Amino acid sequence: MVRLLAEGVGTQRMGNQISSFQAFCVSTASRVGVGNIAGVAIAIVLGGPGAIFWMWIVAVVGSATGFVESTLAQIYKLPKGKWTFHGGPAYYIQNALHMPRLAKLFSVLLVITFALVYNSLQANTITLSLFSAFGWDRTITGVVVSLLLALVLCGGAHFVARVAEMLVPVMAGAYLLIAFVVIIMHLGQLPAVFALIVSNAFAPQAAVAGGFGACVMTGIKRGLFSNEAGEGSVPNAAATAFVTHPVKQGLIQAFGVYVDTLLICSASAALVLLTGVYEIGGQLTGIELIQHSLAIEVGKWAIIFIGVMIMMFAFSSLVGNYYYGEINLAFLTDSKMALYIFRAAVVAMTMFGSVASLPLVWNLADLFMAFLAATNLYAIFRLFPYAKIALDDYEKQRSRNYDADFDPHVLLNLDGVYAWGMEKEK
C-alpha cells in the first residue's frame, strides 16, 4: 500500500490527469476532519473510552469494504475526455447492475449527505473552534468561511484536487506531531489507556447511558463517519485516478481507512484520555474538549493551535465533500444551471451549519450516512466477485515481479466496462 501511494508523487502528469496520490489526498481531505478530532471526543463523552475500541473494529472491517468499493469504481469508471475519468457507486450500480433508479437514488443521497449535510457539520466545527480560540462571532466566521469556499469552488474539480494535495499532508502532519508530543509526555500511562479502552469496550462505565449497546453504536457511528468506509464516497475520488490496474486504487484507499482511524483518530483519543479531563455525559465535548485537553498539557496557545488546525482540517473536508457532490450531480444532469444552483446550495448549507446547534448537525449526518451506506453496501455485495477476480489477477502479476497491467478480459463479464480499452471491441 505504501509503495503504491508513492506512485505518481512529483511526476509530470498529462493534461488534467489525476495521480494515485492526488486521488488519495482528495479522499483523505474528506475523511480527515471533524470526525477525527471532534467526533472522537464526542464518542468518548457519549459512549465512554470503550467506544474507541469499536472505532478500531470498524476500521479493520472497513478497510475491506473500502478496498472493494474503490476497486469496483476503477473497473467501471467512465472516460470523460483524455486522461480524465468519472466513476463511483452510481456508475457501477447503473452500468454493472443495470439498476438506474437505484443509481440515481444513490447520487441524490450522496449529494445531500456530503455536499450539504456533512459540509454543514464541518462548518459548525470551524465556527465553534474559532469561537473557543479567539472569541470570534460564529455568524461572521460563517460568512467568511462560506465566501472562501465559494472562491475555491469557482476553480473547478481539478483545482480541488490540487488544493487537497497541498493541504492534507501539512495539516495531518502538524496535528500528529503535537499529539505525539503529548503522548511522549505521558508515555508511562499509555498501557493503562489501552487497557481502559479494551476493558470498557465490553463493560462500559456505569455513567454511559445505554450501557454496552450505546458504547458499541457510538463507536460504530463515529468510526464510519470518520473513515467513510462503505458509504460510497471515496470511490468517487478513486475512480478519477489514472492507474494501470484497478486494484492499485483499491489498496491505496484501504490504506486510507487505516491512516484515518488507527492513526489519526487514535491520536485524538490519546489526547482526551491521557489528560483525563473528559466527563462521560458531560457538557464539555467535541472540538472544545480537545482544545481544553491540550491547553492543560501544553498551554493556552494550544487552543489557538487547534482552532487553526481544525480550520485546515474542516475546510479541506468542505472542498473534498463538494468534489464528491459535483461528480454525482454530473451523473444526474449536465445542466450548467443545476451546477450553479448546487454550488449556491453548498455555500448556503455551509452558512447554516456555521450557526446551527451541535446535536442537530450530528444527528442529520448520522441519519443520511445510514441511508447512503445501506444503498452502497447492497451494490458492493452484488459486485464483490469482480473485485476478487481483479485482486487475484493483480497478485498473480506481482508474484512474477511484473508491474501489474489490467486486462478486463479476466473478468469474463465485460458488461459495464468502458474505460479499459473495450470501446473499440464493442
C-alpha positions as CSV (number, residue, x, y, z in Angstrom):
1,M,0.0,0.0,0.0
2,V,2.8,2.4,0.9
3,R,4.7,1.6,-2.2
4,L,1.6,2.2,-4.4
5,L,0.9,5.5,-2.6
6,A,4.3,6.9,-3.7
7,E,3.5,6.3,-7.4
8,G,2.9,9.5,-9.3
9,V,4.2,11.8,-6.5
10,G,6.1,14.6,-8.1
11,T,5.9,13.2,-11.6
12,Q,4.7,15.1,-14.7
13,R,1.0,14.4,-15.4
14,M,-0.7,14.6,-18.8
15,G,-3.3,17.3,-19.0
16,N,-5.9,17.0,-16.3
17,Q,-4.7,13.5,-15.3
18,I,-5.1,12.8,-11.6
19,S,-2.4,10.6,-10.0
20,S,-3.0,7.9,-7.4
21,F,-1.5,10.3,-4.8
22,Q,-3.9,13.1,-5.7
23,A,-6.9,10.8,-5.6
24,F,-5.7,9.6,-2.1
25,C,-5.4,13.2,-1.0
26,V,-8.9,14.2,-2.2
27,S,-10.4,11.2,-0.4
28,T,-8.3,11.9,2.7
29,A,-9.4,15.5,2.6
30,S,-12.9,14.3,3.1
31,R,-12.1,11.6,5.6
32,V,-9.7,13.6,7.8
33,G,-11.6,16.3,9.5
34,V,-14.2,16.8,12.1
35,G,-14.7,13.0,12.7
36,N,-11.0,12.6,13.6
37,I,-11.0,15.3,16.2
38,A,-14.4,16.4,17.4
39,G,-16.0,13.1,16.6
40,V,-13.6,11.1,18.7
41,A,-14.2,13.4,21.7
42,I,-17.9,13.1,21.3
43,A,-17.6,9.3,21.1
44,I,-15.7,9.2,24.4
45,V,-18.2,11.5,26.2
46,L,-21.3,9.6,24.9
47,G,-20.0,6.0,24.8
48,G,-17.0,6.0,27.2
49,P,-13.4,5.0,26.4
50,G,-14.7,1.7,25.0
51,A,-16.2,3.4,22.0
52,I,-12.7,3.8,20.7
53,F,-12.2,0.0,20.5
54,W,-15.3,-0.3,18.3
55,M,-14.0,2.5,16.1
56,W,-10.9,0.3,15.6
57,I,-13.0,-2.7,14.7
58,V,-14.9,-0.6,12.2
59,A,-11.6,0.4,10.6
60,V,-10.4,-3.2,10.2
61,V,-13.7,-4.3,8.6
62,G,-14.0,-1.0,6.7
63,S,-10.6,-1.4,5.0
64,A,-12.1,-4.4,3.3
65,T,-15.3,-2.7,2.1
66,G,-13.1,0.3,1.2
67,F,-10.9,-1.9,-1.0
68,V,-13.9,-3.5,-2.8
69,E,-15.8,-0.2,-3.5
70,S,-12.7,1.6,-4.8
71,T,-11.6,-1.3,-7.0
72,L,-15.1,-1.5,-8.4
73,A,-15.1,2.2,-9.0
74,Q,-11.9,1.8,-11.1
75,I,-13.2,-1.2,-13.0
76,Y,-16.5,0.5,-14.0
77,K,-15.3,4.2,-14.3
78,L,-16.2,6.2,-17.5
79,P,-13.8,8.2,-19.6
80,K,-14.6,11.9,-19.5
81,G,-12.1,13.3,-22.0
82,K,-8.4,12.5,-22.4
83,W,-6.8,11.3,-19.2
84,T,-9.8,12.1,-17.1
85,F,-12.4,9.8,-15.6
86,H,-15.6,9.8,-13.6
87,G,-16.9,6.9,-11.5
88,G,-18.3,5.7,-8.2
89,P,-21.2,3.7,-6.9
90,A,-23.8,5.4,-9.1
91,Y,-21.8,4.3,-12.2
92,Y,-21.3,0.7,-11.2
93,I,-24.9,0.4,-10.0
94,Q,-26.2,1.6,-13.3
95,N,-23.7,0.1,-15.7
96,A,-22.9,-3.2,-14.0
97,L,-26.1,-3.9,-12.0
98,H,-28.4,-2.2,-14.5
99,M,-30.4,-0.5,-11.8
100,P,-30.7,3.1,-13.0
101,R,-33.3,4.1,-10.4
102,L,-31.1,2.9,-7.5
103,A,-28.1,4.6,-9.1
104,K,-30.0,7.9,-9.2
105,L,-31.2,7.5,-5.7
106,F,-27.6,6.9,-4.5
107,S,-26.4,10.0,-6.3
108,V,-29.2,12.2,-4.8
109,L,-28.4,10.8,-1.3
110,L,-24.6,11.4,-1.8
111,V,-25.2,15.0,-3.0
112,I,-27.4,15.7,0.0
113,T,-25.2,13.8,2.6
114,F,-21.8,15.1,1.7
115,A,-22.1,18.4,-0.1
116,L,-24.9,19.7,2.1
117,V,-25.3,17.8,5.5
118,Y,-21.7,16.9,6.1
119,N,-20.5,20.4,5.0
120,S,-22.9,22.0,7.5
121,L,-21.3,19.8,10.2
122,Q,-17.7,20.8,9.1
123,A,-18.7,24.5,9.2
124,N,-20.2,24.0,12.6
125,T,-17.0,22.7,14.0
126,I,-14.9,25.5,12.3
127,T,-17.0,28.3,13.9
128,L,-17.1,26.5,17.3
129,S,-13.3,26.1,17.4
130,L,-12.6,29.6,16.3
131,F,-15.1,31.0,18.8
132,S,-13.3,29.0,21.6
133,A,-9.8,30.0,20.4
134,F,-10.4,33.7,19.5
135,G,-13.9,34.6,20.6
136,W,-14.9,35.3,17.0
137,D,-18.6,35.6,16.4
138,R,-19.9,32.4,14.8
139,T,-22.1,34.3,12.3
140,I,-19.3,36.4,11.0
141,T,-16.9,33.5,10.8
142,G,-19.6,31.5,8.9
143,V,-19.9,34.3,6.3
144,V,-16.1,34.3,5.8
145,V,-15.8,30.5,5.5
146,S,-18.7,30.4,3.1
147,L,-17.1,33.1,0.9
148,L,-13.8,31.3,0.9
149,L,-15.4,28.1,-0.1
150,A,-17.3,29.8,-2.9
151,L,-14.0,31.1,-4.3
152,V,-12.4,27.7,-4.2
153,L,-15.4,26.1,-6.0
154,C,-15.0,28.5,-8.9
155,G,-11.7,26.8,-9.7
156,G,-13.4,23.5,-10.7
157,A,-12.8,19.9,-9.7
158,H,-9.2,19.6,-10.8
159,F,-8.3,22.7,-8.9
160,V,-9.9,21.0,-5.9
161,A,-7.6,18.0,-6.3
162,R,-4.5,20.3,-6.3
163,V,-5.7,22.2,-3.2
164,A,-6.3,18.9,-1.4
165,E,-2.9,17.6,-2.4
166,M,-1.2,20.6,-0.8
167,L,-3.2,20.9,2.4
168,V,-3.7,17.3,3.5
169,P,0.0,16.3,4.3
170,V,0.6,19.6,6.1
171,M,-2.4,19.5,8.3
172,A,-2.2,15.8,9.1
173,G,1.5,16.0,9.9
174,A,1.2,19.0,12.2
175,Y,-1.7,17.5,14.2
176,L,0.0,14.2,14.6
177,L,3.2,16.0,15.7
178,I,1.5,17.7,18.6
179,A,-0.4,14.6,19.6
180,F,2.9,12.6,19.6
181,V,4.4,15.2,21.9
182,V,1.6,14.8,24.4
183,I,1.8,11.0,24.2
184,I,5.5,11.1,24.9
185,M,4.8,13.3,27.9
186,H,2.5,10.6,29.3
187,L,4.3,7.5,27.8
188,G,4.1,5.7,31.1
189,Q,0.3,6.0,31.2
190,L,-0.2,4.7,27.7
191,P,-0.6,0.9,28.6
192,A,-3.2,1.9,31.1
193,V,-5.1,3.9,28.5
194,F,-5.1,0.9,26.1
195,A,-6.3,-1.3,28.9
196,L,-9.1,1.2,29.8
197,I,-10.3,1.2,26.1
198,V,-10.4,-2.5,25.8
199,S,-12.0,-3.2,29.2
200,N,-14.6,-0.5,28.7
201,A,-15.5,-1.9,25.2
202,F,-17.2,-4.9,26.8
203,A,-18.0,-3.5,30.2
204,P,-18.7,0.3,29.8
205,Q,-18.6,2.6,32.8
206,A,-21.9,2.9,34.6
207,A,-22.1,6.6,33.6
208,V,-22.6,5.6,29.9
209,A,-26.3,6.0,29.2
210,G,-27.5,2.9,27.4
211,G,-24.6,0.7,28.6
212,F,-22.9,-1.8,26.2
213,G,-25.3,-1.0,23.3
214,A,-24.6,2.7,23.5
215,C,-20.8,2.1,23.6
216,V,-20.9,-0.1,20.5
217,M,-23.2,2.0,18.5
218,T,-21.4,5.2,19.3
219,G,-18.1,3.7,18.3
220,I,-19.6,2.4,15.1
221,K,-21.3,5.6,14.1
222,R,-18.2,7.8,14.8
223,G,-15.9,5.3,13.2
224,L,-18.0,5.1,10.0
225,F,-18.4,8.9,9.9
226,S,-14.6,9.3,10.3
227,N,-13.3,6.8,7.7
228,E,-16.4,6.7,5.4
229,A,-15.8,3.0,4.6
230,G,-18.7,1.6,2.7
231,E,-20.5,4.9,2.4
232,G,-19.7,5.1,-1.3
233,S,-18.0,8.5,-1.2
234,V,-14.3,7.6,-1.5
235,P,-14.9,5.6,-4.8
236,N,-15.8,8.8,-6.5
237,A,-12.2,10.0,-5.9
238,A,-10.7,6.6,-6.5
239,A,-12.3,6.4,-10.0
240,T,-10.6,9.6,-11.1
241,A,-7.1,8.3,-10.7
242,F,-5.1,7.2,-13.7
243,V,-3.6,3.8,-12.8
244,T,-2.6,0.7,-14.7
245,H,-4.7,-1.7,-12.6
246,P,-7.9,-1.1,-10.6
247,V,-6.5,-2.9,-7.5
248,K,-3.9,-0.2,-7.1
249,Q,-6.5,2.3,-6.1
250,G,-8.4,-0.3,-4.0
251,L,-5.3,-0.9,-1.9
252,I,-4.4,2.8,-1.6
253,Q,-7.9,3.7,-0.4
254,A,-8.0,0.7,2.0
255,F,-4.8,2.2,3.5
256,G,-6.6,5.5,3.9
257,V,-9.0,3.8,6.3
258,Y,-6.1,2.8,8.5
259,V,-4.5,6.2,8.4
260,D,-7.8,7.8,9.3
261,T,-8.9,5.7,12.2
262,L,-6.0,3.7,13.5
263,L,-3.6,6.6,13.4
264,I,-5.3,10.0,13.5
265,C,-8.4,9.0,15.5
266,S,-6.2,7.1,17.9
267,A,-4.1,10.2,18.4
268,S,-7.2,12.2,19.3
269,A,-8.4,9.5,21.7
270,A,-5.0,9.6,23.4
271,L,-5.2,13.4,23.8
272,V,-8.5,13.1,25.6
273,L,-7.8,10.0,27.7
274,L,-4.3,10.8,28.8
275,T,-5.2,14.3,30.1
276,G,-8.2,12.8,31.9
277,V,-10.4,16.0,31.7
278,Y,-13.3,14.3,30.0
279,E,-16.6,13.5,31.8
280,I,-18.9,10.9,30.4
281,G,-22.2,12.6,29.7
282,G,-20.6,15.9,30.4
283,Q,-21.3,19.3,28.7
284,L,-17.7,19.8,27.5
285,T,-17.5,17.8,24.3
286,G,-16.5,17.9,20.7
287,I,-13.7,20.2,19.5
288,E,-13.9,22.3,22.7
289,L,-12.9,19.2,24.7
290,I,-9.9,18.6,22.5
291,Q,-8.9,22.2,22.9
292,H,-9.3,22.2,26.6
293,S,-7.3,18.9,27.0
294,L,-4.4,20.3,25.0
295,A,-4.4,23.6,26.8
296,I,-3.9,21.8,30.1
297,E,-0.9,19.9,28.7
298,V,1.0,22.4,26.6
299,G,-0.5,25.8,27.5
300,K,-3.3,28.1,26.3
301,W,-1.6,28.5,23.0
302,A,-2.9,25.0,22.1
303,I,-6.5,26.4,22.0
304,I,-5.4,28.7,19.2
305,F,-3.3,26.0,17.5
306,I,-6.3,23.6,17.4
307,G,-8.5,26.4,16.2
308,V,-6.3,27.0,13.2
309,M,-5.8,23.2,12.6
310,I,-9.5,22.5,12.7
311,M,-9.9,25.3,10.2
312,M,-7.5,23.5,7.9
313,F,-8.9,20.0,8.5
314,A,-12.5,21.1,8.1
315,F,-12.0,23.4,5.2
316,S,-10.3,20.7,3.2
317,S,-13.2,18.4,4.1
318,L,-15.6,21.1,2.8
319,V,-13.7,21.0,-0.5
320,G,-13.5,17.2,-0.7
321,N,-17.2,16.8,0.1
322,Y,-18.1,19.3,-2.6
323,Y,-15.9,17.3,-5.1
324,Y,-18.0,14.1,-4.4
325,G,-21.2,16.0,-4.8
326,E,-20.2,17.5,-8.1
327,I,-19.3,14.1,-9.5
328,N,-22.7,12.7,-8.6
329,L,-24.5,15.8,-9.8
330,A,-22.8,15.2,-13.2
331,F,-24.2,11.7,-13.1
332,L,-27.8,13.1,-12.7
333,T,-27.6,16.0,-15.1
334,D,-25.1,18.0,-17.3
335,S,-27.1,21.2,-16.8
336,K,-24.9,24.2,-16.1
337,M,-27.8,25.9,-14.3
338,A,-28.1,22.8,-12.0
339,L,-24.4,23.1,-11.2
340,Y,-24.7,26.8,-10.3
341,I,-27.7,26.1,-8.1
342,F,-25.9,23.2,-6.4
343,R,-22.9,25.4,-5.7
344,A,-25.1,28.0,-4.2
345,A,-26.8,25.4,-2.0
346,V,-23.4,24.1,-0.8
347,V,-22.4,27.6,0.3
348,A,-25.8,28.2,1.9
349,M,-25.7,25.0,3.9
350,T,-22.1,25.9,5.0
351,M,-23.6,29.1,6.4
352,F,-26.5,27.3,8.0
353,G,-24.1,24.8,9.7
354,S,-21.9,27.6,11.0
355,V,-24.7,28.8,13.3
356,A,-26.7,25.6,13.9
357,S,-26.6,23.6,17.2
358,L,-24.1,20.8,17.6
359,P,-26.6,18.0,18.2
360,L,-28.7,19.0,15.1
361,V,-25.9,18.7,12.6
362,W,-24.5,15.5,14.0
363,N,-28.0,13.8,14.1
364,L,-28.6,14.8,10.5
365,A,-25.2,13.4,9.5
366,D,-25.9,10.1,11.2
367,L,-29.3,9.8,9.5
368,F,-28.2,10.4,6.0
369,M,-25.0,8.3,6.5
370,A,-27.2,5.3,7.3
371,F,-29.3,5.7,4.1
372,L,-26.2,6.2,1.9
373,A,-24.2,3.2,3.3
374,A,-27.2,0.8,3.0
375,T,-27.6,1.6,-0.7
376,N,-23.9,1.2,-1.5
377,L,-23.3,-1.9,0.6
378,Y,-26.1,-3.7,-1.3
379,A,-24.3,-2.9,-4.6
380,I,-20.8,-4.0,-3.5
381,F,-22.2,-7.2,-2.1
382,R,-23.6,-8.0,-5.5
383,L,-20.4,-7.0,-7.4
384,F,-17.8,-8.3,-4.9
385,P,-16.8,-11.3,-7.1
386,Y,-15.4,-9.0,-9.8
387,A,-13.2,-7.2,-7.2
388,K,-11.9,-10.5,-6.1
389,I,-11.1,-11.6,-9.7
390,A,-9.2,-8.3,-10.1
391,L,-7.3,-8.8,-6.9
392,D,-6.3,-12.4,-7.9
393,D,-5.0,-11.0,-11.2
394,Y,-3.0,-8.3,-9.5
395,E,-1.4,-10.6,-7.0
396,K,-0.6,-13.1,-9.8
397,Q,1.3,-10.4,-11.8
398,R,3.1,-9.1,-8.8
399,S,4.2,-12.6,-7.8
400,R,6.1,-12.6,-11.1
401,N,7.6,-9.2,-10.4
402,Y,5.5,-7.6,-13.1
403,D,4.1,-4.0,-12.8
404,A,0.5,-5.1,-13.0
405,D,-1.5,-4.1,-16.1
406,F,-5.2,-4.7,-16.2
407,D,-6.7,-6.8,-18.9
408,P,-10.5,-6.6,-18.5
409,H,-11.0,-10.0,-20.1
410,V,-10.0,-11.6,-16.8
411,L,-13.5,-10.5,-15.5
412,L,-15.2,-12.8,-18.1
413,N,-18.2,-10.5,-18.0
414,L,-17.3,-7.2,-19.7
415,D,-20.7,-5.6,-19.2
416,G,-20.3,-2.0,-17.9
417,V,-16.5,-1.9,-18.5
418,Y,-15.8,1.2,-20.7
419,A,-12.5,2.7,-19.6
420,W,-10.1,-0.2,-20.1
421,G,-9.7,-0.4,-23.9
422,M,-13.0,-2.1,-24.6
423,E,-14.7,0.7,-26.6
424,K,-13.4,-0.4,-30.0
425,E,-14.3,-4.1,-29.4
426,K,-17.8,-3.1,-28.5
